Amino acid sequence: MKRKKQNGLSQIQMIAMGFFIIIVVGTMLLMLPCATKEGSTGILDALFTATSATCVTGLVVADTFRHWTLFGQLVILALIQTGGLGFMTIGVFFSIYIRRKISLRERELLQESINTLQLAGVVRLTKLIVKGTLLLEGIGAVFLAFRFVPEMGWLRGCYYSVFHSVSAFCNGGFDLMGEREAYASLTAYAGDPLVNLVIMTLIVVGGIGFIVWQDIFTNGLHLRKYMLHTKIVLLMTAGLVFGGGLLFWLFERNALFQGHAPGTQILEALFSSVTARTAGFNTVDTGALSSGSRLLTMLLMFIGGSPGSTAGGIKTTTVVVLIMYTWNSLCSKNGCSVFERRIPDEIIKKSSMVLVINLLMALTAGVIISGIQPELSMDSIMFEICSAIGTVGMTCGITRDLSTISKCVIIFLMYCGRIGSMTFALSFMQKKKTDPVQYPLGRITVG
């Protein structure tokens, strides 16, 4: 993938810088006295919240409803929408709206931002992304209004419907349910089919990626015409959602789900599987999950959603490529093939880099936080770290107990999780010409 430098900055550096600027602006707005119900918010907590919202994570150091005023909540909502769609997508859409010509440089930057496969048609895809997002968020808000308006009245019910629809579609994980109980998320609606199905649908649709949207929009239900990318994403997503839901039910049917109606158990299991894919909502007490469910949740958070979406994680396609490459190697086959298509070596190399970088980041962060705060359990720390890297927002309840340094580590992980860990690493690297002189081969044993 080409990364041309413009005005001294490469495309990936401009993307990283753009998200950084948005976070800084969000931090300044959240520090204003009018953003907080009581007093003002310190710079670290404001930075943590702005990063969590912009990186569509959902980890919070203060309950969104109880701590932030309407102004503060609207700032958070704007950051979620901007972070979910990407600032370049929104900027180019407004340029299209005012009929300003989109330059080649902007098209290339947009291609890198939304992670599409080709430059051709990137502006048309941008229109589809913005219009599709607004349409789906609007539909989600209408359905949620059938539940929230009767409970809260027209004005507040509509506001809650829009807020949670945007937060769900962008995989943000922020909620306003602290009015009943602080940090309650959607636990009051654990057995509500309407709320569960709407939120889960928004999360999944937002997490499959804009490239998949375009393919489905173009080819409808003609599965054979789908791109290889779309086939992998849809198959992997279905496997993780329903496979994860089955495992959650097996782990918790005699524990956390015990005594609940069968229908409620199914909803709880599926929601736990879906939300772990970078959404951050919860309908059951995350801190009360069994050890098996915690491990499963961390695995799902680490995998995350799909490329070019509102989700984080190492991505579904990365996992499929690495699994198929390993399987083909064990079967003494050359390279990696999926659905009778060969995967380029460059993609295999990139997938390996993504996995290794994210593992190193997680392990390094685990060592730092556990060394600074030994009173915190290791499973809770690693759960928090996986949640930050995957931009999920689920927690075992230790977010508010993190020290200053630990919060800074989590902020860094959320930022890297949104722009991409490899993107962050490459933003510091200068591409050099290949050295014509090569060293002689050396042999080592591995495995």
C-alpha positions as CSV (number, residue, x, y, z in Angstrom):
1,M,0.0,0.0,0.0
2,K,1.4,3.3,-1.0
3,R,1.8,6.0,1.6
4,K,2.8,9.2,-0.2
5,K,4.1,12.0,1.8
6,Q,2.4,15.4,1.5
7,N,3.9,18.6,3.1
8,G,6.3,16.4,5.2
9,L,3.5,14.2,6.6
10,S,2.6,10.8,5.3
11,Q,-1.1,9.8,5.0
12,I,-1.0,7.6,8.1
13,Q,0.7,10.4,10.0
14,M,-2.0,12.8,8.9
15,I,-4.7,10.4,10.1
16,A,-3.0,9.9,13.5
17,M,-2.6,13.6,13.8
18,G,-6.2,14.3,12.9
19,F,-7.5,12.0,15.7
20,F,-5.1,13.5,18.1
21,I,-6.4,17.0,17.4
22,I,-10.0,15.9,17.8
23,I,-9.1,14.4,21.2
24,V,-7.4,17.6,22.3
25,V,-10.4,19.7,21.3
26,G,-12.7,17.3,23.0
27,T,-10.6,17.4,26.2
28,M,-10.8,21.2,26.2
29,L,-14.6,21.2,25.8
30,L,-15.1,18.6,28.5
31,M,-12.9,20.7,30.9
32,L,-15.4,23.6,30.7
33,P,-17.5,24.1,33.9
34,C,-20.7,23.9,31.8
35,A,-19.8,20.3,30.8
36,T,-19.9,19.0,34.4
37,K,-22.8,18.9,36.8
38,E,-20.7,19.6,39.8
39,G,-17.5,21.7,39.7
40,S,-15.1,21.0,36.8
41,T,-13.3,17.9,35.4
42,G,-9.5,17.6,35.7
43,I,-7.4,17.4,32.6
44,L,-6.6,13.7,32.9
45,D,-10.2,12.6,33.4
46,A,-11.3,14.9,30.5
47,L,-8.5,13.5,28.3
48,F,-9.5,9.9,29.2
49,T,-13.2,10.5,28.4
50,A,-12.4,12.4,25.2
51,T,-10.1,9.6,24.0
52,S,-12.6,6.9,25.0
53,A,-15.3,8.7,23.0
54,T,-13.2,9.6,19.9
55,C,-11.8,6.1,19.8
56,V,-15.3,4.7,20.3
57,T,-14.2,2.7,23.3
58,G,-16.6,3.3,26.2
59,L,-14.3,3.1,29.2
60,V,-15.3,5.8,31.6
61,V,-13.9,7.2,34.8
62,A,-17.3,8.8,35.7
63,D,-20.8,7.8,35.0
64,T,-21.9,9.6,31.8
65,F,-25.4,10.6,33.1
66,R,-24.4,11.6,36.6
67,H,-21.2,13.4,35.9
68,W,-21.8,15.3,32.6
69,T,-24.4,17.9,31.8
70,L,-26.4,17.9,28.6
71,F,-23.6,20.0,27.0
72,G,-21.0,17.4,28.1
73,Q,-23.1,14.5,26.9
74,L,-23.6,16.2,23.5
75,V,-19.8,16.7,23.2
76,I,-19.3,13.0,23.9
77,L,-21.9,12.1,21.4
78,A,-20.2,14.3,18.7
79,L,-16.9,12.7,19.5
80,I,-18.4,9.3,19.2
81,Q,-19.9,10.1,15.8
82,T,-16.7,11.7,14.5
83,G,-14.5,8.9,15.8
84,G,-16.8,6.2,14.4
85,L,-17.1,7.6,10.9
86,G,-13.6,9.1,10.8
87,F,-12.9,12.8,10.5
88,M,-11.8,12.5,6.8
89,T,-15.1,10.8,5.9
90,I,-17.1,13.7,7.5
91,G,-14.9,16.3,6.0
92,V,-15.1,14.9,2.5
93,F,-18.8,14.5,2.7
94,F,-19.3,18.2,3.6
95,S,-17.0,19.1,0.7
96,I,-19.2,17.1,-1.6
97,Y,-22.3,18.8,-0.1
98,I,-20.9,22.2,-0.9
99,R,-19.8,20.9,-4.3
100,R,-16.1,21.4,-3.8
101,K,-13.9,19.3,-6.0
102,I,-12.1,16.5,-4.1
103,S,-8.4,16.4,-4.9
104,L,-6.4,13.3,-5.6
105,R,-4.5,13.9,-2.3
106,E,-7.8,13.9,-0.4
107,R,-9.0,10.8,-2.2
108,E,-5.8,8.9,-1.3
109,L,-6.1,10.1,2.4
110,L,-9.7,9.0,2.4
111,Q,-8.8,5.6,1.0
112,E,-6.3,5.1,3.8
113,S,-8.8,6.4,6.4
114,I,-11.7,4.1,5.6
115,N,-9.3,1.2,4.6
116,T,-10.9,0.5,1.3
117,L,-9.4,-1.8,-1.3
118,Q,-9.1,0.6,-4.2
119,L,-9.0,4.4,-4.9
120,A,-11.6,4.2,-7.7
121,G,-15.1,5.0,-6.3
122,V,-13.9,6.1,-2.9
123,V,-15.9,9.3,-3.0
124,R,-19.0,7.4,-3.9
125,L,-18.3,5.0,-1.0
126,T,-18.1,8.1,1.3
127,K,-21.5,9.2,0.3
128,L,-22.9,5.7,1.0
129,I,-21.1,5.6,4.4
130,V,-22.5,8.9,5.7
131,K,-26.0,8.4,4.3
132,G,-26.2,4.8,5.4
133,T,-24.9,5.7,8.8
134,L,-27.5,8.4,9.3
135,L,-30.3,6.2,8.0
136,L,-29.4,3.2,10.1
137,E,-28.9,5.3,13.2
138,G,-32.3,7.0,12.6
139,I,-34.0,3.6,12.1
140,G,-32.4,2.4,15.3
141,A,-33.5,5.5,17.2
142,V,-37.1,5.0,16.0
143,F,-37.2,1.4,17.2
144,L,-35.6,2.3,20.6
145,A,-38.1,5.1,21.0
146,F,-40.9,2.6,21.2
147,R,-39.4,1.5,24.5
148,F,-37.8,4.7,25.9
149,V,-40.6,7.2,25.0
150,P,-43.3,5.4,27.1
151,E,-40.9,5.2,30.0
152,M,-39.3,8.7,29.9
153,G,-41.7,10.9,27.9
154,W,-41.3,12.3,24.4
155,L,-38.3,14.7,24.8
156,R,-36.1,12.6,27.0
157,G,-37.2,9.3,25.4
158,C,-36.2,10.6,21.9
159,Y,-32.9,11.9,23.2
160,Y,-32.1,8.6,24.8
161,S,-33.0,6.8,21.7
162,V,-30.8,8.9,19.5
163,F,-27.8,8.8,21.9
164,H,-27.9,5.0,22.3
165,S,-28.5,4.4,18.6
166,V,-25.4,6.4,17.7
167,S,-23.4,4.9,20.5
168,A,-24.3,1.4,19.4
169,F,-23.8,1.8,15.7
170,C,-20.4,3.5,16.2
171,N,-19.5,0.7,18.8
172,G,-19.1,3.5,21.3
173,G,-20.5,1.8,24.4
174,F,-21.4,5.1,26.2
175,D,-24.9,5.1,27.9
176,L,-27.2,7.3,29.9
177,M,-28.7,4.7,32.1
178,G,-26.9,6.0,35.2
179,E,-30.1,7.8,36.2
180,R,-31.2,4.5,37.8
181,E,-27.9,3.2,39.0
182,A,-24.4,4.4,38.3
183,Y,-22.5,2.3,35.6
184,A,-25.6,0.1,35.1
185,S,-25.4,0.2,31.3
186,L,-28.3,-1.9,29.8
187,T,-28.7,-4.3,32.7
188,A,-32.3,-3.2,33.3
189,Y,-33.2,-4.4,29.8
190,A,-31.5,-7.8,29.9
191,G,-34.7,-9.6,29.0
192,D,-36.1,-7.0,26.7
193,P,-36.1,-8.4,23.1
194,L,-36.7,-5.0,21.4
195,V,-33.7,-3.2,23.1
196,N,-31.4,-6.2,22.8
197,L,-32.1,-6.9,19.1
198,V,-31.9,-3.3,18.0
199,I,-28.7,-2.6,19.9
200,M,-27.1,-5.9,18.7
201,T,-28.1,-5.2,15.1
202,L,-26.6,-1.8,15.2
203,I,-23.4,-3.1,16.7
204,V,-23.0,-5.9,14.1
205,V,-23.9,-3.7,11.1
206,G,-21.5,-1.0,12.3
207,G,-18.7,-3.5,12.9
208,I,-18.7,-5.4,9.6
209,G,-17.1,-2.6,7.7
210,F,-18.0,-0.1,5.0
211,I,-16.4,-2.2,2.2
212,V,-18.9,-5.0,3.1
213,W,-21.8,-2.4,3.0
214,Q,-20.9,-1.4,-0.5
215,D,-20.6,-5.0,-1.7
216,I,-24.0,-5.9,-0.3
217,F,-25.5,-2.7,-1.6
218,T,-24.2,-3.5,-5.1
219,N,-24.8,-7.2,-5.3
220,G,-27.8,-7.7,-3.0
221,L,-28.2,-11.3,-1.9
222,H,-26.1,-12.8,-4.8
223,L,-23.5,-14.4,-2.5
224,R,-21.4,-15.7,-5.3
225,K,-20.7,-12.2,-6.6
226,Y,-19.4,-11.0,-3.2
227,M,-15.7,-10.1,-2.9
228,L,-13.5,-12.5,-1.0
229,H,-13.2,-9.9,1.8
230,T,-17.0,-9.8,2.2
231,K,-17.3,-13.6,2.3
232,I,-14.6,-13.8,5.0
233,V,-16.1,-11.0,7.1
234,L,-19.7,-12.3,7.0
235,L,-18.7,-15.9,7.8
236,M,-16.3,-15.0,10.6
237,T,-18.8,-12.5,12.1
238,A,-21.5,-15.1,12.2
239,G,-19.2,-17.7,13.6
240,L,-18.0,-15.4,16.4
241,V,-21.4,-14.1,17.3
242,F,-23.3,-17.5,17.5
243,G,-20.3,-19.5,18.6
244,G,-19.5,-17.0,21.3
245,G,-23.1,-16.9,22.3
246,L,-23.2,-20.7,22.7
247,L,-20.1,-20.7,24.8
248,F,-21.4,-17.9,27.0
249,W,-24.6,-19.9,27.6
250,L,-22.6,-23.0,28.4
251,F,-20.4,-21.2,30.9
252,E,-23.1,-19.1,32.6
253,R,-26.3,-21.2,32.4
254,N,-25.7,-22.6,36.0
255,A,-24.0,-19.4,37.2
256,L,-24.7,-15.8,36.2
257,F,-27.7,-16.8,34.1
258,Q,-29.2,-19.2,36.6
259,G,-32.8,-18.6,37.5
260,H,-33.4,-16.5,34.4
261,A,-36.1,-17.4,31.8
262,P,-34.8,-19.4,28.8
263,G,-35.5,-16.5,26.4
264,T,-33.6,-14.1,28.7
265,Q,-30.7,-16.5,28.8
266,I,-30.5,-16.6,25.0
267,L,-30.6,-12.8,24.8
268,E,-28.0,-12.4,27.5
269,A,-25.6,-14.9,25.9
270,L,-26.0,-13.4,22.4
271,F,-25.6,-9.9,23.7
272,S,-22.5,-10.8,25.7
273,S,-21.0,-12.2,22.5
274,V,-21.9,-9.3,20.3
275,T,-21.0,-6.5,22.7
276,A,-17.5,-8.0,23.2
277,R,-16.8,-7.4,19.6
278,T,-15.9,-3.7,20.5
279,A,-19.3,-2.3,21.6
280,G,-18.9,-2.0,25.3
281,F,-22.5,-2.2,26.5
282,N,-23.5,-5.0,28.9
283,T,-26.8,-6.5,30.1
284,V,-25.2,-8.6,32.8
285,D,-22.7,-7.7,35.5
286,T,-19.3,-8.0,33.7
287,G,-17.5,-8.3,37.0
288,A,-19.5,-11.3,38.0
289,L,-18.6,-13.3,34.9
290,S,-17.0,-16.7,35.4
291,S,-13.3,-17.2,34.6
292,G,-14.2,-19.0,31.4
293,S,-16.5,-16.2,30.3
294,R,-13.9,-13.6,31.1
295,L,-11.3,-15.4,29.0
296,L,-13.8,-15.8,26.1
297,T,-14.7,-12.1,26.4
298,M,-11.0,-11.1,26.3
299,L,-10.5,-13.3,23.2
300,L,-13.5,-11.7,21.4
301,M,-12.3,-8.2,22.4
302,F,-8.8,-8.9,21.1
303,I,-10.2,-10.1,17.7
304,G,-12.7,-7.2,17.5
305,G,-14.6,-6.3,14.3
306,S,-13.7,-6.0,10.7
307,P,-11.5,-3.6,8.7
308,G,-12.8,-0.3,7.6
309,S,-15.6,-0.3,10.3
310,T,-16.4,1.5,13.5
311,A,-14.9,-1.4,15.4
312,G,-11.4,-2.1,16.8
313,G,-9.3,-5.1,17.6
314,I,-6.9,-7.0,15.3
315,K,-9.9,-7.6,13.0
316,T,-11.7,-10.7,11.8
317,T,-9.8,-10.9,8.5
318,T,-6.4,-10.9,10.3
319,V,-7.5,-13.9,12.3
320,V,-8.8,-15.9,9.3
321,V,-5.6,-15.2,7.3
322,L,-3.3,-16.4,10.1
323,I,-5.5,-19.5,10.8
324,M,-5.6,-20.5,7.2
325,Y,-1.9,-19.9,6.6
326,T,-1.1,-22.0,9.6
327,W,-3.5,-24.8,8.5
328,N,-2.1,-24.8,4.9
329,S,1.5,-24.9,6.3
330,L,0.6,-27.9,8.5
331,C,-0.9,-29.6,5.4
332,S,2.3,-28.9,3.5
333,K,0.6,-26.5,1.1
334,N,2.3,-23.4,-0.2
335,G,1.0,-20.0,0.8
336,C,-2.5,-19.3,2.1
337,S,-5.8,-19.8,0.2
338,V,-9.4,-19.0,1.2
339,F,-12.5,-19.8,-0.8
340,E,-10.3,-21.0,-3.7
341,R,-8.4,-17.7,-3.7
342,R,-4.7,-17.2,-2.9
343,I,-3.9,-14.6,-0.3
344,P,-0.8,-12.4,-1.2
345,D,2.3,-12.8,0.9
346,E,2.1,-9.1,1.7
347,I,-1.3,-9.6,3.5
348,I,0.1,-12.6,5.5
349,K,3.1,-10.5,6.5
350,K,0.8,-7.6,7.6
351,S,-1.5,-9.9,9.5
352,S,1.5,-11.3,11.4
353,M,2.7,-7.8,12.2
354,V,-0.7,-6.7,13.5
355,L,-0.9,-9.7,15.8
356,V,2.6,-9.4,17.2
357,I,2.4,-5.6,17.7
358,N,-0.9,-5.9,19.6
359,L,0.4,-8.8,21.7
360,L,3.5,-6.9,22.6
361,M,1.4,-3.8,23.5
362,A,-0.9,-5.8,25.7
363,L,1.9,-7.6,27.5
364,T,3.9,-4.5,28.0
365,A,0.9,-2.6,29.4
366,G,0.1,-5.5,31.7
367,V,3.6,-5.5,33.1
368,I,3.4,-1.7,33.7
369,I,0.0,-1.6,35.3
370,S,0.5,-4.7,37.5
371,G,3.9,-3.3,38.6
372,I,2.4,0.1,39.5
373,Q,-0.8,-1.3,41.1
374,P,-0.1,-4.8,42.5
375,E,-3.4,-4.7,44.4
376,L,-5.3,-5.2,41.2
377,S,-5.8,-8.7,40.0
378,M,-4.0,-9.7,36.8
379,D,-7.2,-11.0,35.1
380,S,-8.9,-7.7,35.7
381,I,-5.9,-5.8,34.4
382,M,-5.6,-7.9,31.2
383,F,-9.4,-7.6,30.7
384,E,-9.1,-3.8,30.9
385,I,-6.1,-3.8,28.5
386,C,-7.9,-6.0,25.9
387,S,-10.9,-3.7,26.2
388,A,-8.8,-0.7,25.5
389,I,-6.8,-2.2,22.6
390,G,-10.0,-3.5,21.1
391,T,-11.8,-0.2,21.7
392,V,-14.5,-2.2,23.5
393,G,-15.3,-0.4,26.8
394,M,-16.1,-3.4,28.9
395,T,-14.5,-3.5,32.4
396,C,-14.5,-5.6,35.5
397,G,-14.9,-2.3,37.5
398,I,-11.2,-1.2,37.9
399,T,-11.3,1.8,35.5
400,R,-12.1,4.3,38.3
401,D,-9.3,2.8,40.5
402,L,-6.5,3.2,38.0
403,S,-3.6,5.5,39.0
404,T,-2.5,8.4,36.8
405,I,0.2,6.4,35.0
406,S,-2.2,3.5,34.5
407,K,-4.8,5.8,33.0
408,C,-2.2,7.2,30.6
409,V,-1.4,3.7,29.5
410,I,-5.0,2.9,28.9
411,I,-5.4,6.2,27.0
412,F,-2.5,5.3,24.8
413,L,-3.9,1.8,24.1
414,M,-7.3,3.3,23.2
415,Y,-5.7,5.7,20.7
416,C,-3.6,3.0,19.1
417,G,-6.7,0.7,19.0
418,R,-8.7,3.2,17.0
419,I,-6.1,4.3,14.5
420,G,-4.6,0.8,14.3
421,S,-1.5,-0.4,16.2
422,M,0.4,-0.9,13.0
423,T,-0.6,2.5,11.7
424,F,0.7,4.1,14.9
425,A,4.0,2.2,14.6
426,L,4.4,3.1,10.9
427,S,3.7,6.8,11.6
428,F,7.1,7.0,13.3
429,M,8.9,5.0,10.6
430,Q,10.5,6.6,7.5
431,K,10.3,4.4,4.5
432,K,13.8,3.6,3.3
433,K,15.1,2.3,0.0
434,T,16.0,-1.4,0.0
435,D,19.6,-1.9,0.6
436,P,21.2,-3.7,-2.4
437,V,23.6,-5.5,-0.2
438,Q,22.2,-8.5,1.6
439,Y,23.7,-10.4,4.5
440,P,24.4,-14.1,4.1
441,L,21.7,-16.5,5.3
442,G,21.8,-17.7,8.9
443,R,19.9,-20.7,10.3
444,I,18.3,-21.0,13.7
445,T,15.8,-23.5,15.2
446,V,12.3,-22.4,16.2
447,G,9.2,-24.0,17.7
